[in-house]
Amino acid sequence: MNLCPYCKQPIEDHSLYCRNCNKPLISDIDYDINKKIDHYHDESSFYVPDFEEEEEEYNLNIVDDELVDQKLSETEIELEEREKLGKPMGSLLLKKASLYYKKRDLSTALKNLELALNNFLNEENLLQIAISYNEIGLIYEEMGYYEQAIYHLDRSLSSLMEINDTNKIIQVLNNLGNIYLIIKDYNQSYNNYQRALNLAEKENIELEAIKTSSNLVEVLFNLEEFDRITKILKNNFNFFKKDNDIYGIIQTLIKYGKLYYYLGENHYDQSYESLNNALELINNIEDRLSIYIKASLEWECFHYLGKLNILWDNDIEAEDYLLKSLEAIRTYEIKEHIKEGLILEDIAKLYAIKGEDDKAIEYFKYSAEIYLKFGDKVKLAEIKYQIGKIYQNYLQIESESIKYYEEALEIFENFNSSKNAAEILTILGNIYVANEMDELALSYYDRATNHYRILHDDYNEKLITEKIRSLHESKTP
């Protein structure tokens, strides 16, 4: 019998999947703090007890499972007994937290984790302190409280550094990289992933190096380092193929699909093929996946297939894929997630292309609500900018277009986004010129000129300067 590299439970020889953790759906908290290979780490690292049920009855889709409730009752009894005897309770509180997590009750899981942490702090048990801090961080991340998540993961890392637990240090660095990626702090994300990768390679921990490099790819997409991505994916694919790891192969195929999409038009067919190959593999093993892990794998396949079909002017197929992607995200995310904003935004863009302006605005507003909730104000400004364009160019409701342009402009200027600010200031200046509001137009053109100067955009600076000169001359008697 072999051991699953994720949960350390026995698996049959040549088995493609671990029935205990669905590789890596659930991992044992005593061994692994990492959530998963993928940078979004959608699965919990909580230890889920073995209920000793038959494989066909092992249904991870059920959230409010009677067996979970039964285990909770048993754990409560054990806790009461330990409290009476004055025995340590930390490990049982971790177990209790894991069970509430399985029920998707994050707030109660968090409370029990904090109680467990206090117990371990009193015992000065650095390993369990690190594990508790990590798990609290991951809960806060799922709840969208990223600053708290980073704080607790940093505390976990500090404890692990004291005891020099290399594997867990690598895993927590990955968790930090994941969160910084979500909040678009690409430098911090890259630094944490690279630290983890350097450590894994130095200690010759091949699996952790592969998992970390898979995470690193997501930052490299944003940095447009496509040559390095290509090398990483080739290495990872060979590793997963040699290891007969279907889950890893699926992950790598999805990333290949994204790579070919970003490489441009000459590679779109390869992107389409990679994404469909990933979906085919997912369907082949769906009986061994919970609906949550299946949806977490499918959403990006559907998303990029939708984006490809938009480029190919296949509007019906594009809409179908994007709506499937949205449904997948809402299936596996416990609460709203910023990824919903991405899909809603692409659906809105599709409707705008189709000329369905009211539906486009509706979905842009849905997307804006998500970005606002998760504090992505730059994306919020981009959405408001798009809505302003629709009102101006297609619906021709000038008052609404000005309203959205002004709201977007305020955010862009606060975040020193000179390019977008200059564009909007120019548009507003043109609107006010058309309405013979020359003084107001001049004030907007002056501000636009300042931004173009910051951008060293001599061409547009000269154009706006000429408009300013023309307005002044028209006022001269």
TORSE-604608 format. One line per field, with one value per residue (C-alpha): residue number from 1; residue in three letters; x, y, z. Coordinates in Angstrom, 1 decimal, m for minus. Layout:
TORSE-604608
num	c(NUM_...)
residuo	c(ALA_...)
u	c(X_...)
v	c(Y_...)
w	c(Z_...)
end
This chain:
TORSE-604608
num	c(1_2_3_4_5_6_7_8_9_10_11_12_13_14_15_16_17_18_19_20_21_22_23_24_25_26_27_28_29_30_31_32_33_34_35_36_37_38_39_40_41_42_43_44_45_46_47_48_49_50_51_52_53_54_55_56_57_58_59_60_61_62_63_64_65_66_67_68_69_70_71_72_73_74_75_76_77_78_79_80_81_82_83_84_85_86_87_88_89_90_91_92_93_94_95_96_97_98_99_100_101_102_103_104_105_106_107_108_109_110_111_112_113_114_115_116_117_118_119_120_121_122_123_124_125_126_127_128_129_130_131_132_133_134_135_136_137_138_139_140_141_142_143_144_145_146_147_148_149_150_151_152_153_154_155_156_157_158_159_160_161_162_163_164_165_166_167_168_169_170_171_172_173_174_175_176_177_178_179_180_181_182_183_184_185_186_187_188_189_190_191_192_193_194_195_196_197_198_199_200_201_202_203_204_205_206_207_208_209_210_211_212_213_214_215_216_217_218_219_220_221_222_223_224_225_226_227_228_229_230_231_232_233_234_235_236_237_238_239_240_241_242_243_244_245_246_247_248_249_250_251_252_253_254_255_256_257_258_259_260_261_262_263_264_265_266_267_268_269_270_271_272_273_274_275_276_277_278_279_280_281_282_283_284_285_286_287_288_289_290_291_292_293_294_295_296_297_298_299_300_301_302_303_304_305_306_307_308_309_310_311_312_313_314_315_316_317_318_319_320_321_322_323_324_325_326_327_328_329_330_331_332_333_334_335_336_337_338_339_340_341_342_343_344_345_346_347_348_349_350_351_352_353_354_355_356_357_358_359_360_361_362_363_364_365_366_367_368_369_370_371_372_373_374_375_376_377_378_379_380_381_382_383_384_385_386_387_388_389_390_391_392_393_394_395_396_397_398_399_400_401_402_403_404_405_406_407_408_409_410_411_412_413_414_415_416_417_418_419_420_421_422_423_424_425_426_427_428_429_430_431_432_433_434_435_436_437_438_439_440_441_442_443_444_445_446_447_448_449_450_451_452_453_454_455_456_457_458_459_460_461_462_463_464_465_466_467_468_469_470_471_472_473_474_475_476_477)
residuo	c(MET_ASN_LEU_CYS_PRO_TYR_CYS_LYS_GLN_PRO_ILE_GLU_ASP_HIS_SER_LEU_TYR_CYS_ARG_ASN_CYS_ASN_LYS_PRO_LEU_ILE_SER_ASP_ILE_ASP_TYR_ASP_ILE_ASN_LYS_LYS_ILE_ASP_HIS_TYR_HIS_ASP_GLU_SER_SER_PHE_TYR_VAL_PRO_ASP_PHE_GLU_GLU_GLU_GLU_GLU_GLU_TYR_ASN_LEU_ASN_ILE_VAL_ASP_ASP_GLU_LEU_VAL_ASP_GLN_LYS_LEU_SER_GLU_THR_GLU_ILE_GLU_LEU_GLU_GLU_ARG_GLU_LYS_LEU_GLY_LYS_PRO_MET_GLY_SER_LEU_LEU_LEU_LYS_LYS_ALA_SER_LEU_TYR_TYR_LYS_LYS_ARG_ASP_LEU_SER_THR_ALA_LEU_LYS_ASN_LEU_GLU_LEU_ALA_LEU_ASN_ASN_PHE_LEU_ASN_GLU_GLU_ASN_LEU_LEU_GLN_ILE_ALA_ILE_SER_TYR_ASN_GLU_ILE_GLY_LEU_ILE_TYR_GLU_GLU_MET_GLY_TYR_TYR_GLU_GLN_ALA_ILE_TYR_HIS_LEU_ASP_ARG_SER_LEU_SER_SER_LEU_MET_GLU_ILE_ASN_ASP_THR_ASN_LYS_ILE_ILE_GLN_VAL_LEU_ASN_ASN_LEU_GLY_ASN_ILE_TYR_LEU_ILE_ILE_LYS_ASP_TYR_ASN_GLN_SER_TYR_ASN_ASN_TYR_GLN_ARG_ALA_LEU_ASN_LEU_ALA_GLU_LYS_GLU_ASN_ILE_GLU_LEU_GLU_ALA_ILE_LYS_THR_SER_SER_ASN_LEU_VAL_GLU_VAL_LEU_PHE_ASN_LEU_GLU_GLU_PHE_ASP_ARG_ILE_THR_LYS_ILE_LEU_LYS_ASN_ASN_PHE_ASN_PHE_PHE_LYS_LYS_ASP_ASN_ASP_ILE_TYR_GLY_ILE_ILE_GLN_THR_LEU_ILE_LYS_TYR_GLY_LYS_LEU_TYR_TYR_TYR_LEU_GLY_GLU_ASN_HIS_TYR_ASP_GLN_SER_TYR_GLU_SER_LEU_ASN_ASN_ALA_LEU_GLU_LEU_ILE_ASN_ASN_ILE_GLU_ASP_ARG_LEU_SER_ILE_TYR_ILE_LYS_ALA_SER_LEU_GLU_TRP_GLU_CYS_PHE_HIS_TYR_LEU_GLY_LYS_LEU_ASN_ILE_LEU_TRP_ASP_ASN_ASP_ILE_GLU_ALA_GLU_ASP_TYR_LEU_LEU_LYS_SER_LEU_GLU_ALA_ILE_ARG_THR_TYR_GLU_ILE_LYS_GLU_HIS_ILE_LYS_GLU_GLY_LEU_ILE_LEU_GLU_ASP_ILE_ALA_LYS_LEU_TYR_ALA_ILE_LYS_GLY_GLU_ASP_ASP_LYS_ALA_ILE_GLU_TYR_PHE_LYS_TYR_SER_ALA_GLU_ILE_TYR_LEU_LYS_PHE_GLY_ASP_LYS_VAL_LYS_LEU_ALA_GLU_ILE_LYS_TYR_GLN_ILE_GLY_LYS_ILE_TYR_GLN_ASN_TYR_LEU_GLN_ILE_GLU_SER_GLU_SER_ILE_LYS_TYR_TYR_GLU_GLU_ALA_LEU_GLU_ILE_PHE_GLU_ASN_PHE_ASN_SER_SER_LYS_ASN_ALA_ALA_GLU_ILE_LEU_THR_ILE_LEU_GLY_ASN_ILE_TYR_VAL_ALA_ASN_GLU_MET_ASP_GLU_LEU_ALA_LEU_SER_TYR_TYR_ASP_ARG_ALA_THR_ASN_HIS_TYR_ARG_ILE_LEU_HIS_ASP_ASP_TYR_ASN_GLU_LYS_LEU_ILE_THR_GLU_LYS_ILE_ARG_SER_LEU_HIS_GLU_SER_LYS_THR_PRO)
u	c(0.0_1.2_0.5_m1.3_1.2_m1.4_m3.3_m0.8_m3.6_m3.1_m4.1_m4.2_m1.4_m1.8_m4.8_m5.5_m7.3_m7.2_m10.7_m9.8_m8.9_m9.8_m6.3_m6.2_m9.8_m9.2_m5.8_m4.8_m4.1_m1.4_0.6_m0.3_m1.2_m1.3_m4.7_m4.0_m1.8_m3.9_m3.2_m6.8_m6.5_m10.3_m10.2_m9.7_m6.6_m8.7_m8.6_m11.8_m12.4_m12.7_m16.3_m15.6_m18.4_m18.6_m17.0_m20.3_m21.8_m18.8_m20.6_m18.5_m21.3_m23.4_m22.7_m25.1_m24.2_m25.6_m22.2_m20.7_m23.3_m22.7_m18.9_m19.6_m21.7_m19.0_m16.4_m18.4_m18.6_m14.9_m14.3_m16.4_m14.6_m11.2_m12.3_m13.3_m10.0_m8.0_m6.5_m5.3_m8.2_m6.4_m6.4_m10.1_m10.9_m9.1_m11.1_m14.3_m13.3_m12.7_m16.2_m17.8_m15.8_m17.2_m20.6_m19.5_m20.0_m17.0_m17.7_m18.1_m15.0_m13.1_m14.2_m13.0_m9.7_m9.1_m9.9_m7.5_m4.8_m5.2_m4.8_m1.6_m0.2_m0.6_1.2_3.8_3.4_4.9_3.9_0.3_0.4_1.7_m1.0_m3.7_m2.5_m2.4_m5.9_m7.3_m5.6_m7.2_m10.6_m10.2_m9.1_m12.2_m14.3_m12.6_m10.7_m7.3_m5.4_m6.3_m5.5_m2.0_m1.4_m2.2_m0.2_2.8_2.4_2.3_5.4_7.3_6.5_7.5_10.8_11.5_11.1_12.6_9.7_10.7_7.7_5.2_7.3_7.0_3.2_2.6_4.7_2.4_m0.7_0.7_1.5_m2.1_m3.6_m1.2_m2.2_m5.9_m5.3_m3.0_0.1_2.1_5.5_4.7_3.0_6.0_8.4_6.6_6.2_9.8_11.0_9.0_10.3_13.9_13.5_11.8_14.6_17.3_15.9_15.1_11.4_10.2_6.4_6.5_8.6_6.1_3.1_4.8_5.9_2.2_1.2_4.0_2.6_m0.4_1.8_3.9_0.7_0.3_4.0_3.7_6.7_5.5_8.8_9.2_5.6_6.2_9.2_7.4_4.3_6.4_8.2_5.0_3.1_5.9_6.0_2.2_2.2_5.0_3.2_m0.1_m1.6_m4.8_m5.6_m2.2_m2.6_m6.0_m4.5_m1.6_m3.9_m6.0_m2.9_m1.8_m5.2_m4.6_m1.1_m2.1_m5.0_m2.5_m0.1_m2.6_m4.5_m2.1_m2.5_m6.2_m6.8_m4.3_m6.0_m9.3_m7.9_m6.1_m9.2_m11.5_m9.0_m9.1_m12.9_m12.9_m10.6_m12.8_m15.8_m14.0_m13.3_m16.4_m17.7_m14.6_m15.0_m17.2_m19.4_m17.2_m13.8_m15.4_m16.8_m13.4_m11.7_m14.4_m14.9_m11.7_m12.2_m15.6_m14.4_m11.6_m13.7_m16.3_m13.6_m12.4_m15.9_m16.3_m13.2_m14.6_m18.0_m19.8_m22.1_m24.4_m21.6_m19.8_m22.8_m23.4_m19.8_m19.7_m22.9_m21.6_m18.4_m20.5_m22.6_m19.4_m18.0_m21.2_m21.2_m17.9_m17.4_m19.0_m19.6_m19.3_m15.9_m14.0_m13.9_m17.6_m16.7_m14.5_m17.2_m20.0_m17.7_m17.1_m20.8_m21.4_m18.8_m20.5_m23.9_m22.3_m20.8_m24.3_m25.8_m27.9_m27.0_m29.4_m28.3_m24.7_m25.2_m27.0_m24.2_m21.5_m23.3_m23.4_m19.7_m19.1_m20.9_m18.5_m15.4_m16.7_m17.3_m13.7_m12.1_m10.8_m11.5_m9.4_m11.6_m14.7_m13.5_m12.9_m16.5_m17.9_m15.8_m17.4_m20.9_m20.2_m19.2_m22.4_m24.6_m22.7_m22.2_m25.2_m28.0_m27.1_m28.1_m25.5_m26.3_m25.8_m22.6_m21.2_m22.1_m20.3_m17.3_m16.9_m17.1_m14.5_m12.3_m12.2_m11.0_m8.4_m7.0_m6.9_m4.9_m2.6_m3.9_m2.9_m3.7_m7.4_m7.8_m6.4_m8.8_m11.9_m10.8_m10.5_m13.9_m15.6_m13.8_m15.2_m18.7_m18.6_m17.3_m20.2_m22.5_m20.8_m19.5_m16.1_m14.8_m15.6_m14.1_m10.9_m10.5_m10.8_m8.4_m5.9_m6.1_m5.8_m2.7_m1.0_m1.7_m0.4_2.8_3.2_2.8_5.3_2.6_3.7_1.3_m1.9_m0.5_m0.1_m3.6_m5.1_m2.9_m4.2_m7.8_m7.1_m5.5_m8.5_m10.9_m9.0_m8.9_m12.6_m13.1_m10.8_m12.8)
v	c(0.0_3.5_6.7_9.6_12.5_14.9_13.3_10.5_8.0_4.5_4.2_1.2_0.5_2.3_4.2_7.4_9.1_9.0_8.1_9.9_13.3_13.3_14.6_17.1_17.8_17.3_17.1_16.1_19.1_17.2_16.8_19.5_23.1_23.7_24.0_22.7_23.1_25.8_29.4_29.9_27.0_26.4_23.4_23.4_21.9_20.9_17.3_15.5_12.4_9.0_8.1_4.5_4.5_2.7_4.4_4.9_6.5_8.9_12.0_15.1_17.1_17.0_20.0_19.3_15.6_13.6_12.0_15.4_16.2_12.9_13.6_17.0_15.6_13.1_15.8_18.0_15.1_14.5_18.3_18.3_15.3_16.8_20.1_18.3_16.5_19.6_17.9_19.8_20.6_22.2_19.2_18.5_22.2_21.9_18.8_20.6_23.5_21.2_19.7_23.1_24.0_20.9_22.3_25.5_27.4_29.6_31.9_28.9_27.2_30.4_30.7_27.2_27.8_30.9_28.8_26.1_28.8_30.1_26.6_26.0_29.4_28.4_25.1_26.9_24.3_26.1_23.6_23.7_27.4_27.7_25.4_27.3_30.7_29.2_27.8_31.1_32.9_30.7_31.2_35.0_34.7_32.8_35.4_38.2_39.7_39.7_42.0_39.7_36.7_38.0_38.9_35.4_33.7_35.9_34.7_31.1_31.6_33.1_30.1_27.7_29.5_29.0_25.2_25.1_23.0_23.3_21.7_23.9_27.0_26.3_25.8_28.9_31.0_29.6_30.6_34.1_34.2_33.2_36.1_38.7_37.5_38.0_41.6_42.2_42.9_41.0_41.8_40.4_37.4_36.7_37.1_34.6_32.0_32.5_32.1_28.9_27.6_28.3_26.5_23.5_23.2_23.7_20.9_18.8_18.5_17.9_17.8_21.1_22.6_21.5_22.8_26.1_26.6_26.0_28.8_31.0_30.7_32.8_35.7_35.3_35.6_39.1_39.9_38.5_36.2_33.7_32.0_31.1_29.9_27.6_26.0_25.5_24.0_21.6_20.4_20.1_18.2_15.7_15.3_14.8_12.4_10.3_10.3_9.4_12.4_13.2_16.2_17.7_17.1_18.8_21.8_22.1_21.7_24.6_26.8_25.8_27.0_30.3_30.6_30.0_32.6_35.2_34.4_35.7_34.9_32.4_30.2_30.4_26.9_25.5_27.3_25.8_22.3_22.4_23.7_21.1_18.3_19.5_19.4_15.9_14.6_16.3_14.5_11.2_11.3_13.3_10.3_10.6_14.4_16.3_19.0_21.6_20.4_19.7_23.3_24.7_23.0_23.9_27.6_28.7_26.3_27.8_31.3_31.2_29.2_32.0_34.6_32.7_32.5_36.3_36.8_34.4_36.3_33.2_35.1_32.2_29.9_32.7_33.5_29.8_29.3_32.5_31.6_28.1_29.7_31.9_28.9_26.9_29.7_30.1_26.3_25.9_29.3_29.5_33.2_35.8_35.8_38.4_35.9_36.5_40.1_38.9_36.7_39.3_41.9_39.6_38.9_42.6_43.1_40.4_42.1_45.5_43.9_42.4_45.9_44.9_48.0_47.7_44.2_45.3_48.0_45.6_43.1_45.8_47.0_43.5_43.3_46.7_45.5_42.6_44.7_47.3_44.6_43.2_46.6_46.5_50.2_50.4_47.7_49.5_52.6_50.7_49.4_52.9_54.1_51.4_52.3_56.0_55.1_53.1_56.0_58.5_56.6_54.3_55.3_59.0_59.9_62.6_63.2_59.5_59.3_62.4_60.9_57.7_59.4_61.6_58.7_56.8_59.8_60.4_56.9_56.9_60.2_58.9_55.9_57.9_56.1_59.0_57.2_56.5_59.9_61.8_59.9_60.7_64.3_64.7_63.1_65.4_68.4_67.5_67.1_70.5_72.1_70.6_72.2_75.6_75.4_76.6_77.6_74.1_72.5_74.4_73.3_69.6_70.1_71.7_68.7_66.3_68.1_67.6_63.8_63.5_65.4_62.8_60.0_61.7_61.5_64.4_63.6_63.8_66.7_68.7_67.8_69.0_72.1_73.0_72.6_74.9_77.5_77.3_77.9_80.9_82.3_81.9_84.0_86.8_89.7)
w	c(0.0_m0.9_1.1_m0.5_m0.7_0.4_3.3_4.1_4.2_2.6_m1.0_m3.3_m5.6_m9.0_m7.7_m9.6_m6.7_m3.0_m1.6_1.6_0.3_m3.4_m3.9_m2.4_m1.4_2.3_4.0_7.5_9.6_11.4_8.3_5.8_6.1_2.4_0.8_m2.7_m5.8_m7.4_m6.4_m5.2_m2.7_m2.6_m0.3_3.4_5.0_8.0_9.1_8.4_10.5_8.8_9.2_8.2_5.6_2.3_m0.6_m2.4_0.7_1.2_0.0_0.4_m1.3_1.7_4.0_6.8_7.1_10.0_10.4_10.9_13.6_15.3_15.4_16.8_19.6_20.4_20.3_22.7_25.2_25.0_25.5_28.6_30.0_29.4_30.9_34.1_34.3_33.4_30.4_27.2_24.9_21.9_19.6_20.2_19.5_16.2_15.4_16.3_14.1_11.2_11.6_11.6_8.5_6.8_7.6_6.0_9.3_9.1_12.0_14.5_13.0_13.5_17.2_17.9_16.2_18.3_21.4_20.2_19.7_23.2_24.5_22.5_23.5_27.1_26.4_24.4_21.7_18.7_16.0_17.0_17.4_13.9_12.6_14.4_13.1_9.6_9.8_11.2_8.3_5.8_7.3_7.2_3.6_2.7_4.5_2.5_5.4_3.7_6.2_9.1_7.0_6.2_9.9_11.1_8.3_9.2_12.8_11.6_9.6_12.5_14.7_12.0_11.5_15.2_14.9_11.4_9.9_6.2_4.7_6.6_6.0_2.2_2.5_4.5_2.1_m0.6_1.3_1.7_m2.0_m2.7_m0.7_m2.1_m5.6_m4.8_m3.7_m6.7_m4.7_m7.4_m6.0_m2.5_m4.1_m6.3_m3.4_m1.2_m4.0_m5.0_m1.4_m1.1_m4.4_m3.5_m0.2_m1.8_m4.4_m1.8_0.3_m2.7_m1.9_m5.4_m4.8_m2.9_m5.7_m8.3_m6.3_m5.7_m9.3_m10.3_m8.0_m9.2_m12.8_m11.8_m10.9_m14.0_m16.1_m14.7_m15.2_m18.8_m18.3_m20.8_m21.5_m17.9_m17.7_m20.6_m19.0_m15.7_m17.3_m19.4_m16.2_m14.2_m16.9_m17.2_m13.4_m13.1_m16.1_m14.6_m11.2_m12.9_m11.1_m13.0_m10.8_m11.5_m15.2_m15.2_m13.4_m15.9_m18.9_m17.6_m17.2_m20.7_m21.9_m20.2_m21.5_m25.1_m24.7_m23.5_m26.3_m28.8_m31.9_m33.4_m30.3_m29.7_m31.2_m28.8_m25.9_m26.9_m27.2_m23.8_m22.0_m23.6_m22.8_m19.2_m19.2_m20.7_m17.9_m15.3_m16.7_m16.8_m13.0_m11.9_m9.9_m7.7_m7.2_m5.0_m6.7_m5.0_m6.4_m9.8_m9.9_m8.8_m11.7_m14.3_m13.7_m15.4_m18.3_m18.9_m18.4_m21.0_m23.4_m23.1_m23.7_m26.8_m28.2_m27.7_m29.8_m32.4_m32.5_m31.2_m29.0_m28.0_m27.1_m25.3_m23.1_m22.3_m21.2_m19.1_m17.3_m16.7_m15.2_m12.9_m11.8_m11.0_m8.9_m6.9_m6.4_m4.7_m3.1_0.4_0.0_m2.8_m4.3_m6.3_m9.2_m9.6_m10.5_m13.4_m14.9_m14.5_m16.1_m19.1_m19.4_m19.4_m22.1_m24.2_m24.0_m24.9_m28.0_m28.8_m28.4_m25.5_m23.6_m20.7_m19.9_m20.2_m17.7_m15.4_m15.4_m15.1_m11.9_m10.5_m11.2_m9.6_m6.4_m6.1_m6.7_m4.1_m1.5_m1.9_m2.0_m5.6_m6.3_m9.5_m11.0_m9.7_m11.5_m14.7_m14.6_m14.0_m16.9_m19.1_m18.0_m18.7_m22.2_m22.8_m21.5_m23.7_m27.0_m27.2_m24.9_m25.2_m21.7_m21.0_m17.4_m16.5_m18.5_m16.7_m13.4_m14.0_m15.6_m12.6_m10.1_m12.1_m12.4_m8.6_m8.0_m10.8_m9.6_m6.0_m7.2_m9.5_m12.6_m14.9_m18.2_m17.3_m15.6_m18.6_m20.9_m18.8_m18.3_m22.1_m22.7_m20.1_m21.6_m25.0_m23.5_m21.9_m25.1_m27.0_m24.4_m24.7_m21.1_m22.1_m18.6_m17.3_m20.3_m19.9_m16.3_m17.4_m20.3_m17.9_m15.6_m18.5_m19.7_m16.3_m16.5_m20.0_m18.9_m16.1_m18.7_m21.0_m23.7_m25.9_m28.6_m26.5_m24.5_m27.7_m28.8_m25.5_m25.5_m29.0_m27.7_m24.8_m27.2_m29.5_m26.7_m25.5_m29.0_m29.4_m26.3_m27.5_m29.0)
end
